[in-house]
Amino acid sequence: MSTTTSDHAAPRDDESPSTVSGAEIVFTDVVKTYPGMSAPAVDHLSLTVPAGEIAMFVGPSGCGKTTTLKMINRLYEPTSGTITIGGEDIRSKNATELRRTIGYVIQGGSLFPHMTVRQNIALVPGLLKWDKQRIAQRVEDLLELVGLDPDRYRDRFPRELSGGQQQRVGVARGLAADPPVLLMDEPFGAVDPITRQRLQDELMSIQEEVQKTIVFVTHDIDEAIKLGDRVLVLQEGAEIAQYDTPTNILSAPANEFVEDFVGSGSSLKQLSLARVDELDLLHPLTASVGDDGGTAAEAARAAGQKDVIVLDSRRRPAGWYTLGEATRLGRLPAQSPRDEPTPVDRRATINDALDTMLASTHGGVLVTGRRDEFVGVLTFRSVTEYIQATAEDASS
Ligand SMILES: Nc1ncnc2c1ncn2[C@@H]1O[C@H](COP(=O)(O)OP(=O)(O)OP(=O)(O)O)[C@@H](O)[C@H]1O
């Protein structure tokens, strides 16, 4: 049987080199006053988003997040001030040309309903006159990147997809022409909490590969803390209350406004900061799809394990069974015969992982990394120890 141990596992994805393909965005003294409005929606905003980072814009309704975002791709024109991308004034190109170099993802994916998934993703590369073969390859690569099997999904229409799948296609379309900048306006606002968590995790692993500059508007401070390299907390008129790392926003709020916005300081708030792979993961023996369940169970038992984790040919989890179940199954199938909690991404927060764990019969959760490859197992015990240690630190 083709079991493997962690010693033989694929190298950790954070060891692989990555290149920043994003470009720095700089706002200098930007003002936006809508016609007929006495007060500006954005009032003398100066801000730098470093290349390859995710900046999360968060703040109460009407504070000017969307206006600020839409000035980057010139859906709105500033009344005064300058915005540059990669050092170049965005007014140096015409607006249509500019928009083809900036990905834009909004709630629901905003896919064209009469176009297939492939046609939706191919839209901008087509406008940019890429050759057919390059576009076809790009569609395949992007579907893989966002976790949709190209053979299954490329010819479907948006109505044949779930909300989460539509959103994934929306992200693929935003990335289609390989733009340095991706703008995301409440992209995950319309999906259920579990799908939302999954999409957030996927966005983080996609970002590890693509390293774009992402500006992401959200109402949700937890989403901002989770995804952001930096979080911009805005007050009315797009006045900056704080622009900082998630850790500093949580541990050193700049003023009362930020403190109230972030919520009262619980000693467990670190749970929404800490990532799954910061905790000790188990690296058990795994089996492969097609292996004999009895043999796999024997090997697992000999290694001191109570269960058998089955991976497919691309090392993605395909099943998680007790020794008895694995033996009864015989040949280990590609698809588990029962619903299992979905794995969590190694970049998921401990909070997210806990939700999934509570639905698990194994007292833990499978953790995946880049392209959904298996990384290890997070146990309930490991989380409990972490919570205890955090609570002790907070009270000392
Ligand atoms: N097209 C418009 N014409 C006139 N006023 C507008 C327009 N768009 C936005 N505003 C006003 O500008 C201010 C900022 O709006 P904006 O949509 O940027 O805020 P936001 O923080 O994104 O809000 P929300 O979270 O509710 O989407 C608000 O007072 C809003 O009413």
The ligand as an SDF file (V2000), in Angstrom:
LIG
                    3D

 31 33  0  0  0  0  0  0  0  0999 V2000
  -23.5240   58.0680   -6.1970 N   0  0  0  0  0  0  0  0  0  0  0  0
  -23.6710   58.8010   -5.0780 C   0  0  0  0  0  0  0  0  0  0  0  0
  -24.2560   60.0220   -5.1070 N   0  0  0  0  0  0  0  0  0  0  0  0
  -24.3830   60.7620   -3.9880 C   0  0  0  0  0  0  0  0  0  0  0  0
  -23.9520   60.3710   -2.7840 N   0  0  0  0  0  0  0  0  0  0  0  0
  -23.3710   59.1780   -2.6890 C   0  0  0  0  0  0  0  0  0  0  0  0
  -23.1900   58.3210   -3.8240 C   0  0  0  0  0  0  0  0  0  0  0  0
  -22.5660   57.1690   -3.4240 N   0  0  0  0  0  0  0  0  0  0  0  0
  -22.3610   57.3170   -2.0900 C   0  0  0  0  0  0  0  0  0  0  0  0
  -22.8340   58.5060   -1.6470 N   0  0  0  0  0  0  0  0  0  0  0  0
  -22.7560   59.0120   -0.2590 C   0  0  0  0  0  0  0  0  0  0  0  0
  -21.3930   59.0930    0.0940 O   0  0  0  0  0  0  0  0  0  0  0  0
  -21.1900   58.6200    1.4280 C   0  0  0  0  0  0  0  0  0  0  0  0
  -20.2290   57.4360    1.4170 C   0  0  0  0  0  0  0  0  0  0  0  0
  -20.8490   56.3500    0.7570 O   0  0  0  0  0  0  0  0  0  0  0  0
  -20.1300   54.9630    0.4700 P   0  0  0  0  0  0  0  0  0  0  0  0
  -21.0680   54.1170   -0.3150 O   0  0  0  0  0  0  0  0  0  0  0  0
  -18.7940   55.2070   -0.0840 O   0  0  0  0  0  0  0  0  0  0  0  0
  -19.9670   54.4240    1.9450 O   0  0  0  0  0  0  0  0  0  0  0  0
  -19.6820   52.9410    2.4600 P   0  0  0  0  0  0  0  0  0  0  0  0
  -18.7990   53.1100    3.6430 O   0  0  0  0  0  0  0  0  0  0  0  0
  -19.2080   52.0860    1.3660 O   0  0  0  0  0  0  0  0  0  0  0  0
  -21.1280   52.5290    2.9310 O   0  0  0  0  0  0  0  0  0  0  0  0
  -21.7850   51.0620    3.0070 P   0  0  0  0  0  0  0  0  0  0  0  0
  -20.9680   50.3010    3.9870 O   0  0  0  0  0  0  0  0  0  0  0  0
  -23.1700   51.3370    3.5130 O   0  0  0  0  0  0  0  0  0  0  0  0
  -21.7670   50.4890    1.6310 O   0  0  0  0  0  0  0  0  0  0  0  0
  -22.5640   58.2940    1.9730 C   0  0  0  0  0  0  0  0  0  0  0  0
  -23.0280   59.4040    2.7000 O   0  0  0  0  0  0  0  0  0  0  0  0
  -23.3860   58.0590    0.7290 C   0  0  0  0  0  0  0  0  0  0  0  0
  -24.7400   58.4000    0.9690 O   0  0  0  0  0  0  0  0  0  0  0  0
  1  2  1  0
  2  3  1  0
  2  7  2  0
  3  4  2  0
  4  5  1  0
  5  6  2  0
  6  7  1  0
  6 10  1  0
  7  8  1  0
  8  9  2  0
  9 10  1  0
 10 11  1  0
 11 12  1  0
 11 30  1  0
 12 13  1  0
 13 14  1  0
 13 28  1  0
 14 15  1  0
 15 16  1  0
 16 17  2  0
 16 18  1  0
 16 19  1  0
 19 20  1  0
 20 21  2  0
 20 22  1  0
 20 23  1  0
 23 24  1  0
 24 25  2  0
 24 26  1  0
 24 27  1  0
 28 29  1  0
 28 30  1  0
 30 31  1  0
M  END
$$$$
